Amino acid sequence: MLVAAPDPREVREASLDELSRLRLPLPPTQFPLVWEPGDEIELRPTVEIEARIAVLHLILARCFGMPAQTAMSWLLDSHLVDMVTPPEWQFVVGGKGDHRSFVLHHDALFSLSWVLGLSKQLDPTIPVDERLVERMPYLAGGETFGQWRARILAAPQHPADAAALLDLHYCLDWAYLEVEKSGQRLPGLVDANAIGQRRWALEWAVMLRGPYHDEPPGWEEVDLST
């Protein structure tokens, strides 16, 4: 569903209010907006977000001991091989890559779950909901991707709400890194790595349309440098 983007300045004002409430530093006045007036927004297709959730969940299972052959068989049975990125495939097949970086995707998974209505909130001060695993594919029981989709009945967020949360995490990402650099105390139990992962997922899931936007990036192409 392609809709008009909300006023970016009003959204930014709300994001800065939230940073102030959390007693976090505010980004500089020249900090760029995520989109421009007149832009449009939409979420990626639900099945594409569901596939990304399933792949991330499988990779986390691989991090915590799932055998490579079992993981590959599940991907084949669920017809999801094409949804696995090259770095993810190398990890699934041979355990190659940065194990810690794949574990951090737990927060990206949480963020995508919120986008599909599987998690009620994405509070920057609260860690991943422990019950999230109950809403994920039951890999040990052989639940396929199709069976899982039928069980969860996703209810995606409105694109404008997801875009507003993206703007907030864009600002939070900057603020959390500043706080950690200065050695100050964060407002909750979530660190800068987790905020960055949540932003990564939102940057991927929310597609911005306008004269200053490129085509939506692939999962590995999401740019968190600014």
C-alpha positions as CSV (number, residue, x, y, z in Angstrom):
1,M,0.0,0.0,0.0
2,L,1.7,3.2,-1.2
3,V,0.7,6.2,0.8
4,A,1.7,9.8,1.2
5,A,4.5,10.2,3.7
6,P,3.7,12.2,6.8
7,D,5.3,15.6,7.3
8,P,8.9,14.8,7.9
9,R,9.4,17.8,10.2
10,E,6.5,16.9,12.4
11,V,7.8,13.4,12.6
12,R,11.3,14.6,13.5
13,E,9.9,16.9,16.2
14,A,8.2,13.9,17.8
15,S,11.4,11.9,17.5
16,L,13.4,14.6,19.2
17,D,10.7,14.9,21.9
18,E,11.2,11.2,22.6
19,L,15.0,11.6,22.8
20,S,14.5,14.4,25.3
21,R,12.1,12.3,27.4
22,L,14.8,9.6,27.5
23,R,17.4,12.2,28.4
24,L,19.5,11.5,25.4
25,P,21.5,14.0,23.4
26,L,19.9,15.6,20.4
27,P,21.5,15.4,17.0
28,P,22.8,18.6,15.4
29,T,20.4,20.9,13.6
30,Q,21.8,19.9,10.2
31,F,21.0,16.2,10.9
32,P,19.2,15.1,7.7
33,L,15.5,14.1,7.4
34,V,14.8,10.6,6.4
35,W,12.4,11.7,3.6
36,E,11.2,14.9,2.1
37,P,7.8,16.6,1.9
38,G,5.8,15.0,-1.0
39,D,7.5,11.6,-0.8
40,E,5.5,8.4,-0.6
41,I,6.1,5.3,1.5
42,E,5.1,1.7,1.6
43,L,6.1,-1.5,3.3
44,R,7.8,-4.3,1.5
45,P,5.4,-7.1,0.6
46,T,4.3,-9.0,3.6
47,V,5.6,-12.4,2.3
48,E,9.0,-10.8,1.7
49,I,9.2,-9.5,5.3
50,E,7.9,-12.9,6.5
51,A,10.7,-14.6,4.5
52,R,13.3,-12.3,6.0
53,I,12.1,-13.1,9.5
54,A,12.2,-16.8,8.8
55,V,15.7,-16.7,7.4
56,L,17.0,-14.6,10.4
57,H,15.3,-17.0,12.8
58,L,17.0,-19.9,11.1
59,I,20.4,-18.2,11.2
60,L,20.0,-17.6,14.9
61,A,19.1,-21.3,15.4
62,R,22.3,-22.1,13.5
63,C,24.2,-19.8,15.8
64,F,23.0,-21.8,18.8
65,G,23.7,-25.3,17.5
66,M,21.4,-26.3,14.7
67,P,23.3,-28.6,12.3
68,A,24.1,-27.2,8.9
69,Q,22.3,-30.1,7.1
70,T,19.1,-29.6,9.1
71,A,19.2,-25.8,8.3
72,M,19.7,-26.4,4.6
73,S,16.9,-29.0,4.5
74,W,14.5,-26.6,6.1
75,L,15.4,-23.9,3.7
76,L,14.8,-26.3,0.8
77,D,11.6,-27.6,2.1
78,S,10.3,-24.1,2.7
79,H,11.5,-22.8,-0.7
80,L,13.5,-20.0,0.9
81,V,17.0,-20.7,-0.5
82,D,16.7,-17.7,-2.8
83,M,15.9,-15.4,0.1
84,V,19.3,-16.1,1.9
85,T,22.0,-13.6,1.2
86,P,25.5,-14.8,0.2
87,P,27.1,-14.1,3.6
88,E,24.2,-15.8,5.3
89,W,24.5,-18.8,3.0
90,Q,28.2,-19.2,3.8
91,F,27.3,-19.2,7.5
92,V,24.5,-21.6,7.2
93,V,26.5,-24.1,5.1
94,G,29.9,-23.8,6.6
95,G,29.7,-21.6,9.7
96,K,31.9,-19.0,8.0
97,G,31.5,-15.3,9.0
98,D,31.2,-13.2,12.1
99,H,29.2,-15.3,14.5
100,R,28.6,-12.4,16.8
101,S,27.2,-10.2,14.1
102,F,24.6,-12.9,13.2
103,V,23.6,-13.2,16.9
104,L,23.0,-9.4,17.0
105,H,20.3,-9.9,14.3
106,H,18.0,-11.0,17.2
107,D,17.1,-7.3,17.5
108,A,16.6,-6.9,13.7
109,L,14.2,-9.9,13.9
110,F,12.3,-8.2,16.8
111,S,12.0,-5.0,14.8
112,L,10.6,-6.9,11.7
113,S,8.2,-8.7,14.0
114,W,6.8,-5.4,15.1
115,V,6.4,-4.3,11.5
116,L,4.2,-7.4,10.9
117,G,2.2,-6.9,14.2
118,L,3.8,-10.0,15.9
119,S,5.2,-7.8,18.6
120,K,3.1,-5.1,20.3
121,Q,5.8,-2.5,20.9
122,L,9.4,-1.6,20.0
123,D,10.5,0.3,23.0
124,P,14.1,1.5,22.8
125,T,14.6,0.9,26.5
126,I,13.3,-2.7,26.6
127,P,15.1,-5.8,25.3
128,V,13.6,-8.3,22.9
129,D,10.4,-9.9,24.2
130,E,11.3,-13.4,25.5
131,R,8.0,-14.7,24.1
132,L,9.0,-13.7,20.6
133,V,10.3,-17.3,19.9
134,E,6.7,-18.5,20.2
135,R,5.8,-16.4,17.2
136,M,8.6,-17.8,15.1
137,P,8.6,-20.9,12.9
138,Y,8.9,-24.0,15.1
139,L,12.0,-25.4,13.5
140,A,12.5,-28.3,15.9
141,G,9.0,-29.5,15.0
142,G,9.6,-29.2,11.3
143,E,7.0,-26.4,10.8
144,T,7.5,-25.1,7.2
145,F,7.5,-21.5,6.1
146,G,4.0,-21.9,4.7
147,Q,2.6,-23.5,7.8
148,W,4.1,-20.8,9.9
149,R,2.6,-18.1,7.7
150,A,-0.8,-19.6,8.1
151,R,-0.4,-19.8,11.9
152,I,0.7,-16.2,12.6
153,L,-1.8,-14.3,10.4
154,A,0.4,-11.2,10.1
155,A,-1.2,-7.8,10.5
156,P,1.3,-5.2,9.1
157,Q,1.6,-1.8,10.6
158,H,0.4,1.3,8.7
159,P,3.4,2.5,6.5
160,A,3.2,6.0,8.1
161,D,3.6,4.4,11.6
162,A,6.5,2.3,10.5
163,A,8.1,5.4,8.8
164,A,7.8,7.4,12.1
165,L,9.5,4.6,14.0
166,L,12.2,4.5,11.4
167,D,12.9,8.3,11.9
168,L,13.0,7.7,15.7
169,H,15.5,4.9,15.3
170,Y,17.6,7.1,12.9
171,C,17.9,9.6,15.7
172,L,18.3,7.0,18.4
173,D,21.1,5.4,16.6
174,W,23.0,8.6,16.6
175,A,22.2,9.4,20.2
176,Y,23.1,5.9,21.6
177,L,26.5,6.0,19.8
178,E,27.2,9.4,21.3
179,V,26.2,8.2,24.8
180,E,28.4,5.1,24.6
181,K,31.4,7.2,23.2
182,S,31.1,9.6,26.2
183,G,30.8,6.7,28.7
184,Q,27.4,8.0,30.0
185,R,24.5,5.8,31.1
186,L,21.9,4.6,28.6
187,P,18.2,4.9,29.5
188,G,17.5,1.2,29.6
189,L,18.8,-2.3,29.0
190,V,19.2,-1.9,25.2
191,D,22.6,-0.9,23.8
192,A,23.7,0.9,20.6
193,N,24.2,-2.4,18.8
194,A,20.6,-3.4,19.4
195,I,19.3,0.0,18.3
196,G,21.4,-0.2,15.1
197,Q,20.0,-3.6,14.3
198,R,16.4,-2.4,14.9
199,R,17.1,0.6,12.6
200,W,18.6,-1.8,10.0
201,A,15.4,-3.8,9.9
202,L,13.2,-0.6,9.6
203,E,15.5,0.9,6.9
204,W,14.9,-2.3,4.9
205,A,11.2,-2.8,5.5
206,V,10.1,0.8,4.9
207,M,10.4,1.7,1.2
208,L,10.7,5.4,0.4
209,R,9.6,6.8,-2.9
210,G,10.5,10.2,-4.2
211,P,13.0,12.1,-6.5
212,Y,15.8,11.8,-4.0
213,H,15.5,8.1,-3.2
214,D,17.2,5.2,-4.9
215,E,15.6,1.8,-5.4
216,P,15.0,0.1,-2.0
217,P,18.2,-1.6,-0.9
218,G,18.8,-5.4,-0.4
219,W,19.3,-6.6,3.1
220,E,23.1,-6.5,2.9
221,E,22.9,-3.1,1.1
222,V,21.2,-1.1,3.9
223,D,23.4,1.9,4.7
224,L,23.7,2.8,8.4
225,S,26.7,5.1,8.0
226,T,24.7,8.3,8.5
